[in-house]
Amino acid sequence: MATPDKSRSRFFLIALLVTALIIVTLDLRGSVPGQTFRQVTHTVLSPIQSVFRLFFNPVSNFISEASNLGQTSEKISELEKKNAELEERLSRFSVIQREVEQLKEVLDLAGAGRYKIVPARVIAAGSAAGFSRTVELDVGVRDGIKTEMTVIAGAGLVGRVISVASDTCIALLLDDETFKAGIRMEGSGILGVVTGTGNDELSLTLFDSASTLKVGDRLVARGSSNSRPFVPGVPVGTVVSVDQNSGTLTKSALVKPFVRPNGLEVVAVVTGRVRINPRDALLPPAPRPTPTPTVTVYITPSPEPSASASKKSS
């Protein structure tokens, strides 16, 4: 026996089908005055469609965005990867650019001094062979490198080679406390010795206590026998302070070297004997002193009153 709920459902379903057939028949006959079947259904269903859009469009948009979320995440990851690659390329380009500039500078210095050199790249820095301030270079015996050869950079003296392997070598830097090199003062030719201090400055000792030594004086390498360990004429540094309490036989001062070892990437090892001493020719142009402005004041004396004018006033 059918329940009342099922009977009502069947009744409404049959009524809905009959109504639909009547509307279709009238539309085909053109019996609906002023409106077609499509217009009637549009008018009836339009508010219902608006309500459905109001509720279901956000759901549809959310589902669409959720489906695209994976693609967006992949694009972000791809862009981050490309950005990292570009930063790495830019960093490598900056390093290469610095190396090219330093190589050009050291080639210019070697050309001006007629030094036979082997360019080298600094591959490590630190302490080695019992010394605290050294660098490792990517050249060795196969490149003609031997111990006690001069190491230079574009600005001047770097140090000397202290040990050599087949493909690498170790150079002692001029700021190491055990470093010593003979020097000659620019112009006067007075001889002396510079010693590393472990800091940014070198200690200078001149052998002539009667010599004139002042801030701004510059010095070059004196040179060694057979150009080892030092070739002549390599710029060393500039005097930055003078010890006024030096002994009776010597004079002392502090020197700022032309080369900053911490920033080196490309250097060169001088492998040949120097036949012509360049003397002071490799020093950079001396800085011009800044003129001190002076003011000249001219005073014009006022004329003294004449005797006739004095009588009239009296």
C-alpha positions in Angstrom: 0.0 0.0 0.0 1.4 3.4 -1.1 2.1 5.9 1.6 0.7 9.5 1.5 4.2 11.0 0.8 4.8 8.7 -2.2 1.3 9.5 -3.6 1.9 13.2 -3.3 5.3 12.9 -5.1 3.8 11.0 -8.0 1.0 13.5 -8.2 3.3 16.5 -8.4 5.5 14.7 -10.9 2.5 13.9 -13.2 1.2 17.5 -12.9 4.6 18.9 -13.8 4.9 16.8 -16.9 1.4 17.7 -18.0 2.0 21.4 -17.5 5.3 21.1 -19.5 3.5 19.4 -22.4 0.7 22.0 -22.4 3.3 24.9 -22.5 5.2 23.2 -25.3 2.1 22.6 -27.3 0.9 26.2 -26.9 4.4 27.5 -27.9 4.4 25.4 -31.1 0.9 26.7 -32.0 1.8 30.3 -31.1 -1.1 30.4 -28.8 0.7 32.2 -25.9 -0.3 35.9 -26.5 2.7 38.3 -26.7 5.4 35.9 -25.5 7.1 32.8 -26.8 7.8 29.8 -24.6 11.4 30.8 -24.3 10.5 34.3 -23.0 8.1 32.8 -20.5 10.6 30.3 -19.1 13.3 33.1 -19.1 11.0 35.3 -17.1 10.2 32.6 -14.6 13.7 31.1 -14.2 15.8 34.3 -14.3 15.4 35.1 -10.6 16.2 31.5 -9.8 19.3 31.6 -12.0 20.5 34.8 -10.3 20.2 33.1 -6.9 22.1 30.1 -8.1 24.9 32.3 -9.5 25.1 34.2 -6.2 25.8 31.0 -4.3 27.6 28.8 -6.8 29.9 31.3 -8.6 32.3 31.8 -5.6 32.4 28.0 -5.2 33.2 27.6 -8.9 35.9 30.3 -8.7 37.4 28.7 -5.6 37.6 25.3 -7.3 39.2 26.9 -10.4 41.8 28.8 -8.3 42.5 25.7 -6.3 43.2 23.8 -9.5 45.6 26.5 -10.6 47.4 26.7 -7.3 49.8 24.0 -8.1 50.7 25.7 -11.4 51.3 29.0 -9.6 53.6 27.4 -7.1 55.6 25.8 -9.9 55.9 29.2 -11.6 57.2 30.8 -8.4 59.7 28.0 -7.9 60.9 28.4 -11.5 61.2 32.2 -11.1 63.2 31.8 -7.8 65.5 29.3 -9.5 66.1 31.7 -12.5 66.7 34.6 -10.1 69.3 32.5 -8.2 71.1 31.6 -11.5 71.2 35.3 -12.5 72.7 36.3 -9.2 75.3 33.6 -9.5 76.2 34.7 -13.0 76.4 38.4 -11.9 78.7 37.4 -9.0 81.0 35.4 -11.4 81.0 38.3 -13.8 82.1 40.7 -11.1 84.9 38.4 -10.1 86.0 38.0 -13.7 85.9 41.7 -14.2 88.1 42.4 -11.2 90.5 39.7 -12.3 90.8 41.2 -15.8 91.4 44.7 -14.3 94.1 43.4 -12.0 95.7 41.3 -14.8 95.9 44.4 -17.0 97.5 46.5 -14.2 100.2 43.9 -13.5 100.9 43.5 -17.2 101.3 47.3 -17.5 103.7 47.4 -14.6 105.7 44.4 -15.9 105.9 46.0 -19.4 107.1 49.3 -18.1 109.8 47.6 -16.0 110.7 45.0 -18.7 110.0 42.2 -16.3 109.6 38.7 -17.5 106.6 37.4 -15.6 104.1 34.5 -15.2 100.6 35.7 -14.3 99.0 33.8 -11.4 95.7 33.6 -9.6 95.4 33.7 -5.8 93.7 30.4 -4.9 94.1 30.5 -1.1 95.3 32.8 1.7 96.3 32.2 5.3 99.3 30.8 7.1 101.7 28.2 5.6 105.2 26.8 6.0 105.5 28.4 9.5 104.6 31.9 8.3 101.4 33.8 9.3 100.8 35.9 6.1 101.0 33.8 2.9 99.0 33.2 -0.3 98.9 30.1 -2.5 99.2 30.7 -6.3 98.1 28.5 -9.1 101.5 28.3 -10.8 104.4 26.1 -10.0 107.5 24.2 -11.3 105.8 23.4 -14.6 105.4 27.2 -15.2 109.1 27.9 -14.4 108.5 29.1 -10.9 111.3 28.8 -8.3 111.8 29.8 -4.8 113.1 33.3 -4.0 111.3 34.9 -6.9 109.6 38.3 -6.7 105.8 38.5 -6.6 104.2 41.7 -7.9 100.8 43.2 -8.4 99.7 46.1 -10.5 100.4 48.6 -7.7 103.8 47.2 -6.7 105.5 44.6 -4.5 103.5 41.7 -3.0 106.2 39.4 -1.6 108.4 36.5 -2.6 108.0 32.8 -3.4 109.1 30.6 -0.4 108.0 27.1 -1.6 107.0 25.5 -4.9 105.1 22.4 -6.0 104.5 21.1 -9.5 101.4 23.2 -10.1 101.3 25.7 -7.2 103.5 27.8 -5.0 103.4 29.7 -1.7 104.3 33.4 -1.5 105.2 35.2 1.7 103.4 38.6 1.8 105.2 41.8 2.6 103.1 42.5 5.7 104.3 39.2 7.4 106.4 40.0 10.5 109.3 37.9 9.1 109.4 39.7 5.8 112.4 42.0 4.9 113.3 43.7 1.7 116.0 46.3 0.8 114.7 49.6 -0.5 115.9 52.8 -2.1 114.3 56.2 -1.5 112.9 58.0 -4.5 115.2 60.7 -5.8 117.9 60.7 -3.2 118.7 57.0 -3.6 119.3 56.5 0.1 119.2 52.8 1.1 117.2 51.1 3.8 115.2 48.1 4.8 111.5 47.6 5.3 110.1 44.9 7.6 106.6 43.5 7.9 104.7 44.3 11.1 101.7 42.0 10.7 99.5 45.1 10.2 98.7 47.4 7.4 102.0 49.3 7.6 105.7 48.4 7.2 108.6 49.5 9.4 111.3 51.4 7.6 114.9 51.8 8.7 117.3 54.1 6.8 121.1 53.5 7.2 121.9 57.2 7.0 120.9 59.1 10.1 121.8 62.4 8.5 119.4 61.9 5.6 116.2 63.9 5.3 113.1 61.8 5.8 109.6 63.2 5.7 106.0 62.1 5.3 105.1 61.5 1.7 108.5 60.2 0.6 108.2 57.1 -1.6 110.4 54.0 -1.9 111.1 51.2 -4.4 112.8 47.8 -4.1 116.6 48.1 -4.2 117.0 44.8 -6.0 119.0 41.6 -5.2 121.8 39.8 -6.9 120.6 38.1 -10.0 117.2 39.7 -9.3 116.3 37.1 -6.6 114.5 37.4 -4.3 113.7 40.9 -5.4 113.9 42.7 -8.7 114.9 46.4 -8.7 112.5 49.3 -9.2 109.2 47.7 -7.9 107.2 50.3 -6.0 107.0 49.5 -2.3 105.1 52.3 -0.4 104.9 55.8 1.0 106.1 57.2 4.3 103.2 58.0 6.6 105.0 58.9 9.8 108.6 59.5 10.9 110.1 58.5 14.3 111.8 61.7 15.6 113.5 59.7 18.3 115.6 57.5 16.0 119.1 56.4 16.9 122.3 58.1 16.0 123.1 55.7 13.2 119.6 55.1 11.6 116.3 56.7 11.0 112.9 55.0 11.4 109.5 55.5 9.9 106.2 53.8 9.1 105.4 53.1 5.5 102.0 52.4 3.9 102.5 49.8 1.1 101.1 50.4 -2.4 99.6 46.9 -2.5 96.8 45.7 -0.2 97.4 42.0 0.1 93.9 41.2 1.3 92.3 42.3 -1.9 94.5 40.4 -4.3 93.1 38.0 -6.9 95.6 38.2 -9.7 99.4 38.7 -9.3 102.5 37.8 -11.3 105.8 36.1 -10.5 108.9 37.6 -12.0 110.9 34.7 -13.5 113.7 36.5 -15.5 116.7 38.5 -14.5 116.3 42.3 -14.9 119.1 43.8 -17.0 118.0 47.4 -16.9 117.1 49.0 -13.5 114.0 51.1 -14.0 114.8 53.0 -10.8 111.9 55.4 -10.1 110.1 55.1 -13.4 107.5 52.6 -12.1 106.2 54.8 -9.3 102.8 56.3 -9.8 102.6 60.1 -10.4 103.2 62.0 -7.2 100.1 63.6 -5.8 100.1 67.4 -6.3 100.0 69.4 -3.0 96.7 71.3 -2.5 97.4 75.0 -2.7 96.5 77.0 0.4 94.3 80.0 -0.5 95.7 83.3 0.6 94.0 86.7 0.9 95.9 89.9 0.3 94.6 93.1 1.8 95.7 96.5 0.4 95.4 99.6 2.6 95.4 103.0 1.0 96.5 105.7 3.4 94.3 108.8 3.6 96.1 112.1 2.5 97.3 114.4 5.3 95.6 117.9 5.5 97.7 120.7 3.9 99.0 123.8 5.8 96.6 126.3 4.1 93.6 124.2 5.0 94.8 124.2 8.6 95.0 128.0 8.7 91.5 128.4 7.2 90.1 126.2 9.8 91.7 128.1 12.5 
